[in-house]
């Protein structure tokens, strides 16, 4: 190969103007603000009505309710063998508040294990109800006879729930009013009426507890379990009117404000010398506050004390009929409360809702929410929240809630007017400069959430979100 090195060629290759690389040394660079991928829409924080909470606590006063013990029961698994934890029997209506561990252990030891397959009829309508059934694992459909023939699905029961009721242990003439059919394979434990009677005969404290239960069960209640307010209507003449009063819970629940905190550290040299065109301290505080708000929303969903997923009443937790979310499942969740303000679900769950609706030939409509179009069902917005967990089995939950104090719904709790308040309920307080010339700021936010009535919050659990293979 021949290279032309003539003077004419060398002259034409000589640089004739300032290069762009050198020019950039004198140019002003246009910069973006510091970006942060962790920031989400945080719809929950935006949609919750926030109530000023002076004194750091909020007390929820309610009418007296006769607790019926409808909690979930935990089990211990050792290989294929399953045992009920004795103290967990206290979640049954009949044994609520009974704390004699020796007697509870004797009852737990008499529970017998039964494995079932999909399609098995575990209890039939009209058959004797002589034992209580505790579901360790699996899904069971509860059906009843429809008014126009055929069977109607009443409920779908899953892990930790039970059926049979207290009558199955106390009433020798009790019969099932529904049919219970296994939807999947699983395991349940049963405690027979005869075994319960044998333990009761040898345990005076249990006999006394059962007598007290019978007495409480005779107290009149409304359909919500609240002490009934006697009212007369439709009478004529000078009929005697009933006397009544509204009884309150003696020990109402108090929600204390939780806290999220961090110490932000900035070197004085950075704060002094590198503040143009952006204030370094301001940007550090901004991103720290964003991280705290993300953690605040996570705690409002998942905290075991006040988080929404853990504070939903057991009667307000339902199971999907077939796994993936369907319009019928969403309607079941929606109909359990008046004035549902919005649904909350993981973005992947919202995608699964769309697939389930499309499979039925339906398409979710959209509503305008603060100038933003969001998917909705029956006019109720379906909002994303990536703080709702997804299990390793690829299941998640959909939350529905009514909000506001006036609606007796779910409310957020915070206290404003804090020293060095940066945002409502969040303060950035100067905490000094150490010997290494590092400035410290204490960033703090106080918050919680309260459920004013049990039906204000509902959860559709164990929603299958993975698409089915074709």
C-alpha positions in Angstrom: 0.0 0.0 0.0 1.3 3.4 -1.0 0.8 6.4 1.3 0.8 9.9 -0.2 3.1 12.1 1.9 3.3 15.0 -0.5 3.4 18.6 0.9 -0.1 19.3 -0.6 -1.6 16.3 1.3 0.1 17.2 4.6 -1.2 20.8 4.3 -4.9 19.7 3.7 -4.8 17.5 6.9 -3.7 20.3 9.2 -6.4 21.4 11.8 -8.1 24.5 10.7 -10.3 25.3 13.8 -10.7 24.6 17.5 -11.7 21.0 18.2 -15.0 20.2 19.9 -13.1 18.2 22.6 -11.1 21.3 23.6 -14.1 23.6 23.3 -16.0 21.6 25.9 -13.4 22.6 28.5 -14.8 26.2 28.2 -18.4 25.3 27.8 -21.1 25.2 30.5 -22.5 21.7 30.8 -26.3 21.3 31.1 -27.1 18.8 33.9 -30.1 16.9 35.1 -31.2 16.7 38.7 -30.0 13.5 40.4 -32.3 10.7 39.3 -33.6 7.9 41.5 -35.1 4.7 40.2 -36.7 3.8 43.6 -39.3 6.6 43.3 -42.7 5.2 42.5 -46.2 6.8 42.2 -47.0 6.1 45.8 -50.7 6.1 45.3 -51.4 4.9 48.8 -49.8 8.0 50.4 -51.7 10.2 47.9 -55.1 8.6 48.4 -55.2 8.1 52.2 -56.8 11.0 54.1 -54.3 12.1 56.7 -55.6 12.8 60.2 -53.7 15.0 62.7 -52.6 12.8 65.6 -51.7 14.9 68.7 -50.0 13.0 71.5 -48.7 10.4 69.1 -51.6 8.0 69.5 -55.1 7.6 67.9 -57.9 5.6 69.7 -60.6 3.9 67.7 -63.8 3.7 69.7 -66.4 1.2 68.5 -69.7 -0.3 69.6 -69.2 -3.4 71.7 -68.8 -6.5 69.5 -69.1 -10.1 70.7 -66.0 -11.6 69.2 -66.8 -14.9 67.6 -63.2 -16.2 67.2 -63.0 -16.5 63.5 -59.2 -16.2 63.3 -56.9 -18.5 61.3 -55.1 -21.5 62.7 -51.4 -22.3 62.3 -50.0 -25.9 62.0 -46.7 -27.6 62.4 -45.6 -29.9 59.6 -43.1 -32.8 60.1 -42.7 -34.5 56.7 -46.2 -35.7 55.8 -47.5 -35.4 59.3 -49.3 -32.2 60.4 -50.2 -31.1 63.9 -52.2 -28.1 65.1 -50.4 -25.8 67.5 -52.4 -26.1 70.8 -52.6 -22.4 71.5 -53.9 -21.8 68.0 -57.1 -23.6 69.0 -58.0 -20.4 70.8 -58.9 -19.0 67.4 -62.0 -21.1 67.4 -65.2 -19.3 68.5 -65.8 -21.9 71.3 -62.3 -21.7 72.7 -61.6 -17.9 72.3 -60.0 -16.7 75.5 -59.4 -20.1 77.0 -55.7 -20.3 78.0 -55.2 -23.6 79.8 -52.4 -25.0 77.8 -52.7 -28.5 79.1 -56.3 -28.8 78.1 -55.6 -27.2 74.7 -52.7 -29.7 74.2 -55.1 -32.6 75.0 -57.5 -31.3 72.4 -54.8 -30.9 69.8 -53.6 -34.4 70.4 -57.1 -35.8 69.6 -57.2 -34.0 66.2 -56.8 -36.6 63.5 -55.2 -36.0 60.1 -57.1 -36.6 56.8 -55.6 -36.1 53.3 -58.0 -35.3 50.5 -57.8 -35.1 46.7 -59.3 -32.6 44.3 -63.0 -33.3 43.9 -63.6 -35.0 47.3 -66.7 -34.1 49.1 -65.6 -33.5 52.7 -69.0 -32.7 54.2 -72.4 -32.8 52.6 -75.4 -30.6 53.1 -77.9 -32.2 55.5 -75.3 -34.7 56.9 -74.6 -34.8 60.6 -72.1 -32.2 61.7 -70.3 -34.1 64.5 -66.8 -32.8 64.1 -65.0 -29.6 63.3 -62.6 -29.5 60.3 -59.3 -27.5 60.4 -57.8 -26.8 57.0 -54.0 -27.2 57.1 -53.5 -26.9 53.4 -55.6 -26.7 50.3 -58.6 -24.9 48.8 -62.2 -26.0 49.6 -65.4 -24.6 48.0 -68.4 -24.1 50.1 -71.6 -24.4 48.1 -75.3 -24.3 49.0 -78.5 -25.0 47.1 -79.5 -22.1 44.8 -83.0 -20.7 44.9 -83.6 -21.7 41.3 -81.9 -25.1 41.5 -78.3 -26.0 41.1 -75.5 -25.1 43.5 -74.3 -21.6 44.5 -70.8 -20.9 45.7 -70.9 -19.4 49.2 -67.2 -19.1 49.9 -63.8 -20.5 49.1 -61.8 -21.6 52.2 -58.1 -22.0 52.4 -55.1 -22.6 54.7 -55.8 -21.8 58.3 -59.6 -21.6 58.0 -62.1 -24.1 59.4 -65.7 -25.3 59.0 -68.2 -27.1 61.1 -68.5 -24.4 63.8 -69.1 -24.7 67.5 -72.3 -26.5 67.0 -70.4 -29.5 65.6 -68.7 -29.8 69.1 -71.8 -29.0 71.3 -75.0 -29.9 69.5 -75.6 -33.7 68.9 -78.3 -32.9 66.4 -76.3 -30.4 64.3 -76.2 -30.8 60.6 -74.3 -29.2 57.8 -76.2 -26.5 55.9 -73.7 -26.4 53.1 -71.5 -28.8 51.0 -67.7 -28.6 51.2 -65.8 -29.9 48.2 -62.1 -30.0 47.7 -60.9 -27.8 44.9 -57.3 -28.9 45.2 -55.5 -31.7 47.0 -54.7 -30.9 50.6 -54.8 -31.9 54.3 -57.2 -31.2 57.2 -57.4 -32.1 60.8 -60.7 -33.0 62.5 -61.8 -32.9 66.1 -64.8 -35.0 66.8 -67.6 -34.2 69.2 -66.9 -37.3 71.2 -63.3 -36.5 71.7 -64.2 -32.9 72.7 -66.7 -34.3 75.2 -64.1 -36.7 76.7 -61.6 -33.9 77.3 -64.3 -31.6 78.7 -65.4 -34.3 81.2 -61.9 -34.3 82.7 -61.4 -30.6 82.6 -63.6 -28.5 85.0 -62.1 -25.2 83.6 -63.1 -26.2 80.1 -66.7 -27.0 81.3 -66.9 -23.6 82.9 -65.6 -21.9 79.8 -68.1 -23.7 77.6 -71.0 -22.6 79.9 -69.8 -19.0 79.6 -69.7 -19.4 75.8 -73.3 -20.7 75.8 -74.4 -17.7 77.9 -72.6 -15.2 75.6 -74.1 -16.8 72.5 -77.6 -16.1 73.8 -76.9 -12.4 73.9 -78.7 -10.7 71.0 -76.4 -9.3 68.3 -76.9 -7.7 64.9 -75.5 -9.3 61.8 -72.1 -7.5 62.3 -71.6 -9.1 65.8 -72.4 -5.8 67.6 -74.5 -5.7 70.7 -78.0 -5.1 69.5 -79.8 -1.8 70.0 -83.5 -2.6 70.9 -85.9 -0.6 68.7 -89.6 -1.1 68.2 -91.3 -0.3 64.9 -94.7 -0.7 63.3 -96.6 -0.8 66.6 -100.0 0.9 67.2 -101.7 2.2 70.3 -99.9 2.4 73.7 -97.4 -0.4 73.3 -94.5 -0.7 75.7 -91.4 0.6 74.1 -88.1 -1.3 74.7 -85.4 0.4 76.7 -81.9 0.3 75.3 -78.4 1.8 75.4 -75.4 1.7 73.1 -72.6 -0.2 74.7 -68.9 0.5 73.8 -65.8 -1.6 73.7 -64.1 -1.4 77.1 -60.6 -1.7 75.7 -60.6 0.2 72.3 -57.5 -0.2 70.2 -54.9 2.6 70.1 -52.6 3.2 67.2 -49.3 4.7 68.1 -47.3 6.6 65.5 -44.4 4.7 64.0 -41.2 6.3 62.9 -38.8 6.1 60.0 -35.5 7.9 60.5 -32.0 8.2 59.0 -29.0 10.5 59.6 -27.9 12.3 56.4 -24.2 13.2 56.3 -22.6 15.9 54.0 -19.0 17.1 54.1 -18.7 20.8 54.6 -16.3 21.0 51.7 -19.0 19.6 49.4 -21.6 21.9 50.8 -19.4 25.0 50.6 -17.6 24.5 47.2 -19.8 22.4 44.9 -23.2 24.2 45.1 -23.5 25.4 41.6 -25.6 25.1 39.7 -27.4 22.8 42.1 -27.4 23.0 45.9 -25.8 19.7 47.1 -27.4 19.8 50.5 -30.9 20.4 48.9 -30.5 17.5 46.5 -29.2 15.1 49.2 -32.2 16.0 51.4 -34.6 15.6 48.5 -33.5 12.1 47.6 -33.3 11.0 51.3 -36.9 12.2 51.8 -38.0 10.2 48.7 -36.4 7.1 50.2 -38.2 7.7 53.5 -41.5 8.1 51.8 -41.0 4.8 49.9 -40.3 3.1 53.2 -43.3 4.7 54.8 -45.6 3.3 52.1 -44.0 -0.1 52.5 -44.7 -0.1 56.2 -48.3 1.0 55.7 -48.8 -2.1 53.6 -46.6 -4.7 55.4 -46.0 -3.7 59.0 -47.3 -6.5 61.3 -48.7 -4.1 63.8 -50.6 -1.5 61.6 -50.0 -2.6 58.0 -53.1 -3.0 55.8 -52.4 -6.6 54.9 -52.2 -7.7 58.5 -55.1 -5.6 59.8 -57.8 -6.8 57.4 -60.5 -8.5 59.4 -60.6 -12.3 58.7 -64.2 -12.0 57.5 -63.0 -9.5 54.9 -60.3 -11.8 53.5 -61.5 -13.9 50.5 -60.0 -16.3 48.1 -60.3 -16.4 44.3 -62.5 -19.0 42.8 -59.9 -20.5 40.4 -56.6 -18.8 41.1 -56.2 -16.0 38.6 -58.4 -12.9 39.3 -61.7 -12.8 37.5 -64.6 -10.3 37.4 -66.5 -12.4 39.8 -63.6 -12.3 42.3 -63.4 -8.5 42.0 -67.2 -8.2 42.5 -67.0 -10.4 45.7 -64.3 -8.1 47.0 -66.2 -4.9 46.0 -69.6 -6.0 47.5 -68.3 -6.5 51.0 -68.2 -2.8 51.8 -70.1 0.3 51.0 -68.3 3.2 49.2 -65.1 1.4 48.2 -62.7 4.2 47.3 -60.1 2.3 45.4 -58.3 -1.0 44.8 -54.6 -1.4 45.4 -52.5 -4.1 43.7 -49.0 -4.9 42.5 -48.5 -3.9 38.9 -48.0 -7.5 37.9 -51.3 -8.3 39.6 -53.0 -5.5 37.6 -51.7 -7.2 34.5 -53.2 -10.5 35.7 -56.5 -8.8 36.3 -56.4 -7.5 32.7 -55.7 -11.1 31.4 -58.5 -12.5 33.5 -61.0 -9.9 32.3 -59.9 -10.4 28.6 -60.5 -14.1 29.0 -64.1 -13.3 29.9 -64.5 -11.0 27.0 -64.4 -7.9 29.2 -62.1 -4.9 29.4 -61.6 -2.7 32.4 -62.7 0.8 31.9 -60.7 3.8 32.9 -61.4 6.8 35.1 -59.8 10.2 35.5 -58.0 10.5 38.9 -56.3 13.9 39.4 -55.9 14.3 35.7 -54.4 10.9 35.2 -56.3 8.0 33.5 -56.2 4.8 35.5 -57.8 1.4 35.1 -61.0 0.8 37.1 -63.6 -1.8 37.8 -67.2 -0.8 38.3 -65.9 2.8 38.4 -63.5 2.1 41.3 -59.9 2.9 40.4 -57.4 0.0 40.4 -54.1 1.6 41.5 -50.5 0.2 41.4 -48.5 -0.4 44.5 -45.2 -2.4 44.2 -45.0 -2.7 48.0 -47.6 -5.5 48.0 -45.5 -8.7 48.2 -45.5 -11.5 45.6 -44.9 -15.0 47.0 -42.5 -17.5 45.6 -45.6 -19.4 44.3 -46.3 -16.2 42.2 -49.4 -15.2 44.2 -50.2 -11.8 45.5 -53.1 -9.8 47.1 -55.6 -7.1 46.0 -56.6 -4.6 48.6 -59.9 -2.7 48.6 -60.7 0.1 51.0 -63.1 2.7 52.0 -61.3 5.8 53.3 -62.0 8.8 55.6 -63.2 9.5 59.1 -66.6 10.6 58.0 -67.0 7.3 56.1 -65.7 5.2 59.0 -63.0 4.0 56.7 -59.2 3.7 56.6 -57.2 6.8 57.6 -53.5 7.7 57.7 -52.1 9.1 60.9 -49.4 11.8 61.3 -48.5 14.8 63.4 -47.6 18.0 61.8 -45.9 21.1 63.2 -42.7 19.3 64.0 -39.5 21.3 64.7 -37.6 22.0 61.5 -40.5 20.5 59.5 -39.6 19.9 55.8 -42.9 18.4 54.7 -46.1 17.7 56.6 -45.1 15.1 59.2 -41.5 15.0 58.2 -38.6 17.0 59.7 -35.0 17.6 58.7 -33.1 18.6 61.8 -29.6 19.9 62.0 -27.6 17.5 64.2 -24.2 19.1 64.3 -20.7 19.0 62.7 -18.2 16.4 63.9 -14.4 16.6 64.0 -14.1 15.4 60.4 -16.1 18.5 59.3 -19.1 16.3 58.3 -22.5 17.9 58.8 -25.3 15.6 60.1 -29.0 16.0 59.5 -31.6 13.9 61.3 -34.4 13.1 58.8 -37.6 11.8 60.6 -41.2 11.0 59.6 -43.9 9.8 61.9 -46.9 7.9 60.6 -49.4 5.0 61.0 -52.8 3.9 59.6 -56.0 3.0 61.4 -59.0 0.9 60.3 -62.1 2.5 61.9 -64.5 -0.3 61.0 -63.6 -3.9 60.0 -65.5 -3.7 56.7 -63.5 -0.7 55.6 -60.7 -2.9 54.5 -60.8 -6.1 52.4 -58.2 -8.3 50.8 -58.5 -10.8 47.9 -55.7 -13.2 48.9 -53.6 -15.8 47.0 -54.3 -14.3 43.5 -52.4 -16.3 40.9 -50.5 -13.7 38.8 -48.3 -15.9 36.6 -49.8 -16.3 33.1 -50.9 -19.9 32.3 -48.9 -21.7 29.7 -50.5 -22.0 26.3 
